[in-house]
Amino acid sequence: MYFREIQNNLRSFSFRPYIYRTLPTVLILISAVLTLGQSTGFSEDASAPNPALQKIERARALAAVHQLQPAAAELENVRASVKDVTLRNAATLMLLGIYLEDGNYGRSQALLEEAFQARAAQKDESIRTYFAAVGQTINGIRLHLARYRSYGINTSDTNLPVEANTDLERVRGLLERIIAQAQEISKEADRSYDALALLEDVLNVRLQLARNDDDQAKWQTEYLTAREKMASSPFQTIALGRSQALDAVTNKIPNPFTAKPAATPEPTTSATTAAVSEPQLVSAGALSGRETKRVAPSYPQMAKSHNVTGTVRVFAIVDENGKIWITNSEGPALLRAAAEDAAKSWVFPPSIFNNRPARIAGYIDFEFKL
């Protein structure tokens, strides 16, 4: 009943790579697989229980009480014993979440590679399954990093115990493999926009795991470049469809450089279009020292009352006119809004690189002390 209910409730929901951001991950990802139009081999009036479904239900219960290895064993058994593609995919998606929670990155990457290779057939069901798998993977990594934050651990701290550093390096490696996969998919016909959306998202997660300032600058440049490419991509309508959930997410993070004033006429000739060149995006690291006016953040009262201190790093772009655009931030959650508000008030001169207008990507650090 569980699978039939979520199938009926979400049958009309069009799958997109970003859905896992806004809805419960396992339910949506399994539902996406179950709505591909494939037969599962059971009917509404079937009286005999389906052994594979029973194993999946048991695995769900075991995972809920954190019996991760027995849950994984049940799901691996389903993958090995059934031929039905839908049930295998459902088991795979659940396994990804379980293995990531258990820190088994080797098996997680193997399952992801399997989905990546299967999508080479360029069939809707295979590419959907891959995006579902990678969505589950990224979401699992986010939850894993949230555990670090809940214990007050800064993942960029170079003095972490060797066990933590080893774990974080394995997470970085998995993220970089997904980045490579997204870049490969972006070269495939009719998959460019999907791949750019995935690339932007996974680069943002990798950016949060920067080892040092150089690593930070590298991945920030990659992230901002992918974001601009996605915003300017002509493939806004794609084969897999575009969901309202994706629109709701992307509307919250508009690219500031794509909007044009209402009075600005659109180019009408190829010559005019060729004359318009996008300013180069340059990674500059710290933006402090370039400003003509700086504003210190106010200390949030709630942060004070909870003795929250630390450094917030605000990532931003200074455009060719000197206007600052905030892209994201990292640091104590109670301090981020104050840091971002202060950064928005900083004033910069017009950005120039190699004697031409440019957009400067960098960051501003704000330190909060009591």
C-alpha atoms as a printed R data frame, in Angstrom:
    type eleno elety resid chain resno      x       y       z
1   ATOM     1    CA   MET     A     1  0.000   0.000   0.000
2   ATOM     2    CA   TYR     A     2  2.789   2.431   0.836
3   ATOM     3    CA   PHE     A     3  4.185   2.465  -2.693
4   ATOM     4    CA   ARG     A     4  0.767   2.626  -4.373
5   ATOM     5    CA   GLU     A     5 -0.243   5.577  -2.173
6   ATOM     6    CA   ILE     A     6  2.799   7.709  -2.919
7   ATOM     7    CA   GLN     A     7  2.570   6.713  -6.567
8   ATOM     8    CA   ASN     A     8 -1.032   7.987  -6.763
9   ATOM     9    CA   ASN     A     9 -0.322  11.145  -4.749
10  ATOM    10    CA   LEU     A    10  2.665  12.202  -6.839
11  ATOM    11    CA   ARG     A    11  1.921  10.687 -10.243
12  ATOM    12    CA   SER     A    12  1.525  14.109 -11.846
13  ATOM    13    CA   PHE     A    13  4.683  15.513 -10.282
14  ATOM    14    CA   SER     A    14  7.345  16.030 -12.976
15  ATOM    15    CA   PHE     A    15 10.781  14.940 -11.801
16  ATOM    16    CA   ARG     A    16 13.669  17.375 -11.879
17  ATOM    17    CA   PRO     A    17 17.140  17.228 -10.283
18  ATOM    18    CA   TYR     A    18 16.283  19.936  -7.733
19  ATOM    19    CA   ILE     A    19 13.155  18.342  -6.272
20  ATOM    20    CA   TYR     A    20 15.128  16.823  -3.424
21  ATOM    21    CA   ARG     A    21 15.779  20.331  -2.109
22  ATOM    22    CA   THR     A    22 12.147  21.037  -1.342
23  ATOM    23    CA   LEU     A    23 10.421  17.732  -0.541
24  ATOM    24    CA   PRO     A    24 11.211  14.669   1.620
25  ATOM    25    CA   THR     A    25 14.029  12.989  -0.226
26  ATOM    26    CA   VAL     A    26 13.384   9.274  -0.064
27  ATOM    27    CA   LEU     A    27  9.647   9.595  -0.703
28  ATOM    28    CA   ILE     A    28 10.106  11.808  -3.738
29  ATOM    29    CA   LEU     A    29 12.989   9.876  -5.251
30  ATOM    30    CA   ILE     A    30 11.238   6.527  -4.922
31  ATOM    31    CA   SER     A    31  8.041   8.056  -6.260
32  ATOM    32    CA   ALA     A    32  9.897   9.469  -9.240
33  ATOM    33    CA   VAL     A    33 11.089   5.984 -10.141
34  ATOM    34    CA   LEU     A    34  7.655   4.466  -9.619
35  ATOM    35    CA   THR     A    35  6.017   6.977 -11.951
36  ATOM    36    CA   LEU     A    36  8.163   6.190 -14.967
37  ATOM    37    CA   GLY     A    37  5.353   4.143 -16.472
38  ATOM    38    CA   GLN     A    38  6.982   0.776 -15.859
39  ATOM    39    CA   SER     A    39  5.012  -2.170 -14.509
40  ATOM    40    CA   THR     A    40  5.897  -3.332 -11.015
41  ATOM    41    CA   GLY     A    41  4.312  -6.713 -11.413
42  ATOM    42    CA   PHE     A    42  1.597  -6.355  -8.772
43  ATOM    43    CA   SER     A    43 -2.062  -5.363  -9.081
44  ATOM    44    CA   GLU     A    44 -4.518  -3.611  -6.778
45  ATOM    45    CA   ASP     A    45 -6.461  -6.814  -6.052
46  ATOM    46    CA   ALA     A    46 -3.472  -9.099  -5.659
47  ATOM    47    CA   SER     A    47 -3.893 -11.049  -2.421
48  ATOM    48    CA   ALA     A    48 -0.438 -12.597  -2.191
49  ATOM    49    CA   PRO     A    49  2.200 -10.358  -0.568
50  ATOM    50    CA   ASN     A    50  5.101  -9.305  -2.768
51  ATOM    51    CA   PRO     A    51  8.358 -10.562  -1.173
52  ATOM    52    CA   ALA     A    52 10.442  -7.718  -2.604
53  ATOM    53    CA   LEU     A    53  8.048  -5.086  -1.278
54  ATOM    54    CA   GLN     A    54  8.094  -6.791   2.109
55  ATOM    55    CA   LYS     A    55 11.875  -6.576   2.190
56  ATOM    56    CA   ILE     A    56 11.780  -2.898   1.227
57  ATOM    57    CA   GLU     A    57  9.227  -2.191   3.958
58  ATOM    58    CA   ARG     A    58 11.401  -4.018   6.488
59  ATOM    59    CA   ALA     A    59 14.469  -2.097   5.325
60  ATOM    60    CA   ARG     A    60 12.614   1.184   5.842
61  ATOM    61    CA   ALA     A    61 11.763   0.221   9.390
62  ATOM    62    CA   LEU     A    62 15.320  -0.933  10.140
63  ATOM    63    CA   ALA     A    63 16.775   2.287   8.735
64  ATOM    64    CA   ALA     A    64 14.341   4.321  10.841
65  ATOM    65    CA   VAL     A    65 15.758   2.772  14.031
66  ATOM    66    CA   HIS     A    66 19.311   3.197  12.679
67  ATOM    67    CA   GLN     A    67 19.896  -0.501  12.044
68  ATOM    68    CA   LEU     A    68 21.750   0.496   8.912
69  ATOM    69    CA   GLN     A    69 23.673  -2.660   8.045
70  ATOM    70    CA   PRO     A    70 20.636  -5.014   8.341
71  ATOM    71    CA   ALA     A    71 18.603  -2.496   6.306
72  ATOM    72    CA   ALA     A    72 21.281  -2.423   3.619
73  ATOM    73    CA   ALA     A    73 21.382  -6.226   3.553
74  ATOM    74    CA   GLU     A    74 17.626  -6.388   2.867
75  ATOM    75    CA   LEU     A    75 17.896  -3.877   0.038
76  ATOM    76    CA   GLU     A    76 20.955  -5.516  -1.506
77  ATOM    77    CA   ASN     A    77 18.964  -8.756  -1.485
78  ATOM    78    CA   VAL     A    78 16.172  -7.040  -3.416
79  ATOM    79    CA   ARG     A    79 18.649  -5.721  -5.989
80  ATOM    80    CA   ALA     A    80 20.148  -9.179  -6.423
81  ATOM    81    CA   SER     A    81 16.893 -11.143  -6.571
82  ATOM    82    CA   VAL     A    82 14.406  -9.129  -8.634
83  ATOM    83    CA   LYS     A    83 14.389  -8.388 -12.337
84  ATOM    84    CA   ASP     A    84 11.856  -5.590 -12.117
85  ATOM    85    CA   VAL     A    85 13.690  -2.350 -12.900
86  ATOM    86    CA   THR     A    86 11.383  -0.202 -10.775
87  ATOM    87    CA   LEU     A    87 11.945  -2.187  -7.595
88  ATOM    88    CA   ARG     A    88 15.693  -2.352  -8.196
89  ATOM    89    CA   ASN     A    89 15.789   1.415  -8.632
90  ATOM    90    CA   ALA     A    90 13.752   1.999  -5.481
91  ATOM    91    CA   ALA     A    91 16.141  -0.233  -3.537
92  ATOM    92    CA   THR     A    92 19.153   1.544  -5.022
93  ATOM    93    CA   LEU     A    93 17.903   4.988  -4.031
94  ATOM    94    CA   MET     A    94 17.256   3.878  -0.472
95  ATOM    95    CA   LEU     A    95 20.657   2.202  -0.325
96  ATOM    96    CA   LEU     A    96 22.395   5.411  -1.329
97  ATOM    97    CA   GLY     A    97 20.867   7.231   1.617
98  ATOM    98    CA   ILE     A    98 21.743   4.412   4.019
99  ATOM    99    CA   TYR     A    99 25.343   4.000   2.841
100 ATOM   100    CA   LEU     A   100 25.986   7.735   2.986
101 ATOM   101    CA   GLU     A   101 24.610   7.893   6.511
102 ATOM   102    CA   ASP     A   102 26.847   4.971   7.426
103 ATOM   103    CA   GLY     A   103 29.919   6.593   5.848
104 ATOM   104    CA   ASN     A   104 30.286   3.848   3.224
105 ATOM   105    CA   TYR     A   105 31.382   6.128   0.380
106 ATOM   106    CA   GLY     A   106 32.899   3.322  -1.685
107 ATOM   107    CA   ARG     A   107 29.602   1.494  -2.081
108 ATOM   108    CA   SER     A   108 27.750   4.797  -2.553
109 ATOM   109    CA   GLN     A   109 30.008   5.761  -5.443
110 ATOM   110    CA   ALA     A   110 29.695   2.300  -6.990
111 ATOM   111    CA   LEU     A   111 25.884   2.605  -7.030
112 ATOM   112    CA   LEU     A   112 26.127   6.100  -8.452
113 ATOM   113    CA   GLU     A   113 28.538   4.951 -11.170
114 ATOM   114    CA   GLU     A   114 26.120   2.162 -12.068
115 ATOM   115    CA   ALA     A   115 23.303   4.693 -12.546
116 ATOM   116    CA   PHE     A   116 25.625   6.998 -14.489
117 ATOM   117    CA   GLN     A   117 26.633   4.247 -16.900
118 ATOM   118    CA   ALA     A   118 23.015   3.115 -17.342
119 ATOM   119    CA   ARG     A   119 21.960   6.613 -18.377
120 ATOM   120    CA   ALA     A   120 24.183   6.323 -21.480
121 ATOM   121    CA   ALA     A   121 21.207   4.736 -23.255
122 ATOM   122    CA   GLN     A   122 19.672   8.252 -23.218
123 ATOM   123    CA   LYS     A   123 16.260   6.887 -22.303
124 ATOM   124    CA   ASP     A   124 14.064   8.975 -20.031
125 ATOM   125    CA   GLU     A   125 13.900   6.294 -17.346
126 ATOM   126    CA   SER     A   126 17.683   5.893 -17.176
127 ATOM   127    CA   ILE     A   127 18.488   9.599 -17.037
128 ATOM   128    CA   ARG     A   128 15.737  10.169 -14.480
129 ATOM   129    CA   THR     A   129 17.095   7.376 -12.348
130 ATOM   130    CA   TYR     A   130 20.576   8.895 -12.487
131 ATOM   131    CA   PHE     A   131 19.334  12.328 -11.419
132 ATOM   132    CA   ALA     A   132 17.349  10.715  -8.628
133 ATOM   133    CA   ALA     A   133 20.460   8.842  -7.492
134 ATOM   134    CA   VAL     A   134 22.684  11.902  -7.599
135 ATOM   135    CA   GLY     A   135 20.014  13.925  -5.803
136 ATOM   136    CA   GLN     A   136 19.915  11.349  -3.031
137 ATOM   137    CA   THR     A   137 23.717  11.451  -2.859
138 ATOM   138    CA   ILE     A   138 23.975  15.224  -2.575
139 ATOM   139    CA   ASN     A   139 21.207  15.366  -0.018
140 ATOM   140    CA   GLY     A   140 22.928  12.652   2.018
141 ATOM   141    CA   ILE     A   141 26.170  14.636   1.944
142 ATOM   142    CA   ARG     A   142 24.328  17.753   3.104
143 ATOM   143    CA   LEU     A   143 22.916  15.845   6.068
144 ATOM   144    CA   HIS     A   144 26.377  14.494   6.827
145 ATOM   145    CA   LEU     A   145 27.884  17.986   6.850
146 ATOM   146    CA   ALA     A   146 25.031  19.229   9.038
147 ATOM   147    CA   ARG     A   147 26.185  16.690  11.622
148 ATOM   148    CA   TYR     A   148 29.604  18.350  11.680
149 ATOM   149    CA   ARG     A   149 27.968  21.734  12.242
150 ATOM   150    CA   SER     A   150 25.723  20.391  14.984
151 ATOM   151    CA   TYR     A   151 28.868  19.488  16.934
152 ATOM   152    CA   GLY     A   152 30.404  22.897  16.284
153 ATOM   153    CA   ILE     A   153 33.084  21.523  13.930
154 ATOM   154    CA   ASN     A   154 34.476  23.745  11.192
155 ATOM   155    CA   THR     A   155 35.164  21.495   8.193
156 ATOM   156    CA   SER     A   156 37.933  23.834   6.972
157 ATOM   157    CA   ASP     A   157 39.850  23.521  10.252
158 ATOM   158    CA   THR     A   158 43.304  22.138   9.425
159 ATOM   159    CA   ASN     A   159 43.725  20.761  12.951
160 ATOM   160    CA   LEU     A   160 40.885  18.256  12.871
161 ATOM   161    CA   PRO     A   161 41.617  14.687  13.979
162 ATOM   162    CA   VAL     A   162 42.855  12.395  11.236
163 ATOM   163    CA   GLU     A   163 39.561  10.459  11.244
164 ATOM   164    CA   ALA     A   164 37.585  13.615  10.438
165 ATOM   165    CA   ASN     A   165 40.054  14.759   7.775
166 ATOM   166    CA   THR     A   166 39.936  11.330   6.115
167 ATOM   167    CA   ASP     A   167 36.147  11.390   6.106
168 ATOM   168    CA   LEU     A   168 36.009  14.883   4.610
169 ATOM   169    CA   GLU     A   169 38.532  13.999   1.910
170 ATOM   170    CA   ARG     A   170 36.374  11.058   0.868
171 ATOM   171    CA   VAL     A   171 33.327  13.342   0.705
172 ATOM   172    CA   ARG     A   172 35.281  15.810  -1.449
173 ATOM   173    CA   GLY     A   173 36.311  12.982  -3.760
174 ATOM   174    CA   LEU     A   174 32.703  11.841  -4.178
175 ATOM   175    CA   LEU     A   175 31.557  15.385  -4.926
176 ATOM   176    CA   GLU     A   176 34.309  15.869  -7.487
177 ATOM   177    CA   ARG     A   177 33.268  12.655  -9.218
178 ATOM   178    CA   ILE     A   178 29.694  13.981  -9.474
179 ATOM   179    CA   ILE     A   179 31.067  17.238 -10.892
180 ATOM   180    CA   ALA     A   180 32.918  15.262 -13.580
181 ATOM   181    CA   GLN     A   181 29.745  13.309 -14.377
182 ATOM   182    CA   ALA     A   182 27.685  16.495 -14.691
183 ATOM   183    CA   GLN     A   183 30.293  17.988 -17.010
184 ATOM   184    CA   GLU     A   184 30.149  14.899 -19.208
185 ATOM   185    CA   ILE     A   185 26.350  14.921 -19.334
186 ATOM   186    CA   SER     A   186 26.392  18.615 -20.283
187 ATOM   187    CA   LYS     A   187 27.896  17.587 -23.622
188 ATOM   188    CA   GLU     A   188 24.954  15.303 -24.439
189 ATOM   189    CA   ALA     A   189 22.103  16.469 -26.636
190 ATOM   190    CA   ASP     A   190 19.041  17.762 -24.758
191 ATOM   191    CA   ARG     A   191 20.726  17.319 -21.360
192 ATOM   192    CA   SER     A   192 22.735  20.543 -21.132
193 ATOM   193    CA   TYR     A   193 20.359  22.489 -18.893
194 ATOM   194    CA   ASP     A   194 19.794  19.539 -16.549
195 ATOM   195    CA   ALA     A   195 23.531  19.003 -16.258
196 ATOM   196    CA   LEU     A   196 24.207  22.689 -15.561
197 ATOM   197    CA   ALA     A   197 21.539  22.715 -12.859
198 ATOM   198    CA   LEU     A   198 23.161  19.688 -11.253
199 ATOM   199    CA   LEU     A   199 26.641  21.155 -11.700
200 ATOM   200    CA   GLU     A   200 25.674  24.425 -10.008
201 ATOM   201    CA   ASP     A   201 24.219  22.574  -7.040
202 ATOM   202    CA   VAL     A   202 27.081  20.148  -6.443
203 ATOM   203    CA   LEU     A   203 29.698  22.878  -6.913
204 ATOM   204    CA   ASN     A   204 27.980  24.875  -4.191
205 ATOM   205    CA   VAL     A   205 28.338  21.925  -1.803
206 ATOM   206    CA   ARG     A   206 31.983  21.407  -2.801
207 ATOM   207    CA   LEU     A   207 32.605  25.102  -2.230
208 ATOM   208    CA   GLN     A   208 31.481  24.705   1.375
209 ATOM   209    CA   LEU     A   209 34.181  22.068   1.855
210 ATOM   210    CA   ALA     A   210 37.135  24.144   0.686
211 ATOM   211    CA   ARG     A   211 40.440  23.054   2.235
212 ATOM   212    CA   ASN     A   212 42.003  26.523   2.179
213 ATOM   213    CA   ASP     A   213 41.776  29.927   0.499
214 ATOM   214    CA   ASP     A   214 43.217  28.688  -2.811
215 ATOM   215    CA   ASP     A   215 40.791  25.780  -2.889
216 ATOM   216    CA   GLN     A   216 37.984  28.199  -1.996
217 ATOM   217    CA   ALA     A   217 38.871  30.521  -4.883
218 ATOM   218    CA   LYS     A   218 39.032  27.621  -7.348
219 ATOM   219    CA   TRP     A   219 35.621  26.182  -6.536
220 ATOM   220    CA   GLN     A   220 33.956  29.552  -6.189
221 ATOM   221    CA   THR     A   221 35.028  30.427  -9.725
222 ATOM   222    CA   GLU     A   222 33.714  27.064 -10.967
223 ATOM   223    CA   TYR     A   223 30.431  27.605  -9.116
224 ATOM   224    CA   LEU     A   224 29.816  31.124 -10.373
225 ATOM   225    CA   THR     A   225 30.712  30.156 -13.931
226 ATOM   226    CA   ALA     A   226 28.236  27.249 -13.878
227 ATOM   227    CA   ARG     A   227 25.569  29.498 -12.427
228 ATOM   228    CA   GLU     A   228 25.984  32.078 -15.172
229 ATOM   229    CA   LYS     A   229 25.967  29.400 -17.868
230 ATOM   230    CA   MET     A   230 22.731  27.956 -16.519
231 ATOM   231    CA   ALA     A   231 21.072  31.375 -16.360
232 ATOM   232    CA   SER     A   232 22.050  32.167 -19.959
233 ATOM   233    CA   SER     A   233 21.352  28.685 -21.357
234 ATOM   234    CA   PRO     A   234 18.904  28.658 -24.289
235 ATOM   235    CA   PHE     A   235 17.593  25.248 -23.210
236 ATOM   236    CA   GLN     A   236 15.032  26.472 -20.691
237 ATOM   237    CA   THR     A   237 12.484  23.845 -21.757
238 ATOM   238    CA   ILE     A   238 13.868  20.350 -21.717
239 ATOM   239    CA   ALA     A   239 12.832  16.783 -22.355
240 ATOM   240    CA   LEU     A   240 12.242  15.883 -18.705
241 ATOM   241    CA   GLY     A   241  9.919  18.819 -18.107
242 ATOM   242    CA   ARG     A   242 10.207  21.707 -15.648
243 ATOM   243    CA   SER     A   243  8.390  21.472 -12.329
244 ATOM   244    CA   GLN     A   244  6.865  24.216 -10.207
245 ATOM   245    CA   ALA     A   245  9.127  23.064  -7.373
246 ATOM   246    CA   LEU     A   246 12.218  23.860  -9.462
247 ATOM   247    CA   ASP     A   247 10.800  27.268 -10.398
248 ATOM   248    CA   ALA     A   248 10.172  28.033  -6.726
249 ATOM   249    CA   VAL     A   249 13.806  27.251  -5.921
250 ATOM   250    CA   THR     A   250 15.453  29.043  -8.826
251 ATOM   251    CA   ASN     A   251 13.306  32.130  -8.322
252 ATOM   252    CA   LYS     A   252 14.985  32.535  -4.936
253 ATOM   253    CA   ILE     A   253 18.464  32.597  -6.470
254 ATOM   254    CA   PRO     A   254 18.190  34.706  -9.634
255 ATOM   255    CA   ASN     A   255 21.361  35.500 -11.509
256 ATOM   256    CA   PRO     A   256 21.813  39.267 -11.013
257 ATOM   257    CA   PHE     A   257 23.499  39.718 -14.386
258 ATOM   258    CA   THR     A   258 20.707  38.359 -16.590
259 ATOM   259    CA   ALA     A   259 18.011  40.906 -15.801
260 ATOM   260    CA   LYS     A   260 17.754  43.921 -18.121
261 ATOM   261    CA   PRO     A   261 15.930  47.222 -17.489
262 ATOM   262    CA   ALA     A   262 12.472  47.277 -19.028
263 ATOM   263    CA   ALA     A   263 13.373  50.151 -21.320
264 ATOM   264    CA   THR     A   264 16.401  48.401 -22.789
265 ATOM   265    CA   PRO     A   265 15.588  47.209 -26.339
266 ATOM   266    CA   GLU     A   266 16.526  43.668 -27.256
267 ATOM   267    CA   PRO     A   267 19.219  43.287 -29.954
268 ATOM   268    CA   THR     A   268 17.624  42.647 -33.321
269 ATOM   269    CA   THR     A   269 20.549  41.767 -35.544
270 ATOM   270    CA   SER     A   270 23.379  39.283 -35.363
271 ATOM   271    CA   ALA     A   271 25.849  42.151 -35.670
272 ATOM   272    CA   THR     A   272 24.365  43.856 -32.617
273 ATOM   273    CA   THR     A   273 24.441  40.610 -30.704
274 ATOM   274    CA   ALA     A   274 28.066  40.013 -31.601
275 ATOM   275    CA   ALA     A   275 28.946  43.486 -30.356
276 ATOM   276    CA   VAL     A   276 27.669  42.736 -26.887
277 ATOM   277    CA   SER     A   277 30.362  40.956 -24.866
278 ATOM   278    CA   GLU     A   278 29.943  39.662 -21.342
279 ATOM   279    CA   PRO     A   279 32.461  41.065 -18.839
280 ATOM   280    CA   GLN     A   280 35.001  38.495 -17.747
281 ATOM   281    CA   LEU     A   281 34.462  36.821 -14.373
282 ATOM   282    CA   VAL     A   282 37.676  36.974 -12.339
283 ATOM   283    CA   SER     A   283 38.328  35.219  -9.027
284 ATOM   284    CA   ALA     A   284 40.123  37.540  -6.615
285 ATOM   285    CA   GLY     A   285 39.955  35.853  -3.218
286 ATOM   286    CA   ALA     A   286 39.435  38.392  -0.431
287 ATOM   287    CA   LEU     A   287 37.581  41.548  -1.476
288 ATOM   288    CA   SER     A   288 38.689  43.468   1.610
289 ATOM   289    CA   GLY     A   289 40.963  46.352   0.629
290 ATOM   290    CA   ARG     A   290 39.214  47.002  -2.681
291 ATOM   291    CA   GLU     A   291 36.242  48.815  -1.145
292 ATOM   292    CA   THR     A   292 35.755  52.577  -0.908
293 ATOM   293    CA   LYS     A   293 33.284  52.188   1.940
294 ATOM   294    CA   ARG     A   294 32.874  49.415   4.470
295 ATOM   295    CA   VAL     A   295 30.113  48.764   6.988
296 ATOM   296    CA   ALA     A   296 30.522  46.668  10.130
297 ATOM   297    CA   PRO     A   297 27.717  44.212  10.921
298 ATOM   298    CA   SER     A   298 25.491  44.647  13.943
299 ATOM   299    CA   TYR     A   299 25.640  41.762  16.427
300 ATOM   300    CA   PRO     A   300 22.285  39.889  16.427
301 ATOM   301    CA   GLN     A   301 20.732  39.915  19.891
302 ATOM   302    CA   MET     A   302 19.818  36.226  19.725
303 ATOM   303    CA   ALA     A   303 23.415  35.327  18.861
304 ATOM   304    CA   LYS     A   304 24.613  37.376  21.816
305 ATOM   305    CA   SER     A   305 22.192  35.726  24.218
306 ATOM   306    CA   HIS     A   306 23.427  32.294  23.097
307 ATOM   307    CA   ASN     A   307 27.114  33.315  23.173
308 ATOM   308    CA   VAL     A   308 27.491  32.601  19.458
309 ATOM   309    CA   THR     A   309 30.812  33.835  18.070
310 ATOM   310    CA   GLY     A   310 32.917  33.118  15.014
311 ATOM   311    CA   THR     A   311 33.729  34.196  11.478
312 ATOM   312    CA   VAL     A   312 31.203  34.485   8.673
313 ATOM   313    CA   ARG     A   313 32.557  34.420   5.141
314 ATOM   314    CA   VAL     A   314 30.260  36.159   2.672
315 ATOM   315    CA   PHE     A   315 30.781  35.248  -0.991
316 ATOM   316    CA   ALA     A   316 29.956  37.923  -3.505
317 ATOM   317    CA   ILE     A   317 30.486  39.313  -6.987
318 ATOM   318    CA   VAL     A   318 31.395  42.942  -7.625
319 ATOM   319    CA   ASP     A   319 30.077  43.740 -11.076
320 ATOM   320    CA   GLU     A   320 31.607  45.973 -13.722
321 ATOM   321    CA   ASN     A   321 29.789  48.986 -12.233
322 ATOM   322    CA   GLY     A   322 30.993  48.356  -8.689
323 ATOM   323    CA   LYS     A   323 27.699  46.937  -7.414
324 ATOM   324    CA   ILE     A   324 28.033  44.021  -5.005
325 ATOM   325    CA   TRP     A   325 25.892  40.893  -5.354
326 ATOM   326    CA   ILE     A   326 25.784  38.370  -2.507
327 ATOM   327    CA   THR     A   327 25.866  34.741  -3.657
328 ATOM   328    CA   ASN     A   328 26.039  32.769  -0.399
329 ATOM   329    CA   SER     A   329 27.752  32.657   2.982
330 ATOM   330    CA   GLU     A   330 29.124  30.187   5.485
331 ATOM   331    CA   GLY     A   331 29.656  30.323   9.217
332 ATOM   332    CA   PRO     A   332 27.445  30.302  12.332
333 ATOM   333    CA   ALA     A   333 23.812  30.356  11.183
334 ATOM   334    CA   LEU     A   334 22.725  33.041  13.665
335 ATOM   335    CA   LEU     A   335 25.359  35.437  12.329
336 ATOM   336    CA   ARG     A   336 25.037  34.998   8.576
337 ATOM   337    CA   ALA     A   337 22.142  37.396   7.930
338 ATOM   338    CA   ALA     A   338 23.888  40.226   9.779
339 ATOM   339    CA   ALA     A   339 27.098  39.619   7.826
340 ATOM   340    CA   GLU     A   340 25.279  39.543   4.492
341 ATOM   341    CA   ASP     A   341 23.375  42.737   5.316
342 ATOM   342    CA   ALA     A   342 26.638  44.500   6.138
343 ATOM   343    CA   ALA     A   343 28.309  43.252   2.947
344 ATOM   344    CA   LYS     A   344 25.449  44.629   0.831
345 ATOM   345    CA   SER     A   345 26.305  48.109   2.112
346 ATOM   346    CA   TRP     A   346 29.948  47.954   1.063
347 ATOM   347    CA   VAL     A   347 30.848  50.233  -1.852
348 ATOM   348    CA   PHE     A   348 33.373  49.313  -4.548
349 ATOM   349    CA   PRO     A   349 34.798  51.141  -7.543
350 ATOM   350    CA   PRO     A   350 33.958  49.837 -11.028
351 ATOM   351    CA   SER     A   351 35.770  46.560 -11.646
352 ATOM   352    CA   ILE     A   352 38.536  46.533 -14.247
353 ATOM   353    CA   PHE     A   353 40.732  43.612 -15.343
354 ATOM   354    CA   ASN     A   354 43.274  43.854 -18.158
355 ATOM   355    CA   ASN     A   355 41.930  47.342 -18.899
356 ATOM   356    CA   ARG     A   356 38.443  45.986 -19.546
357 ATOM   357    CA   PRO     A   357 35.251  45.908 -17.428
358 ATOM   358    CA   ALA     A   358 35.115  42.755 -15.328
359 ATOM   359    CA   ARG     A   359 33.170  41.034 -12.573
360 ATOM   360    CA   ILE     A   360 35.215  40.205  -9.511
361 ATOM   361    CA   ALA     A   361 34.287  37.119  -7.508
362 ATOM   362    CA   GLY     A   362 35.554  36.962  -3.949
363 ATOM   363    CA   TYR     A   363 34.620  36.981  -0.304
364 ATOM   364    CA   ILE     A   364 34.463  39.214   2.766
365 ATOM   365    CA   ASP     A   365 35.171  37.838   6.244
366 ATOM   366    CA   PHE     A   366 33.324  39.260   9.237
367 ATOM   367    CA   GLU     A   367 34.492  38.274  12.709
368 ATOM   368    CA   PHE     A   368 32.009  38.319  15.560
369 ATOM   369    CA   LYS     A   369 33.419  38.502  19.094
370 ATOM   370    CA   LEU     A   370 31.713  39.058  22.431
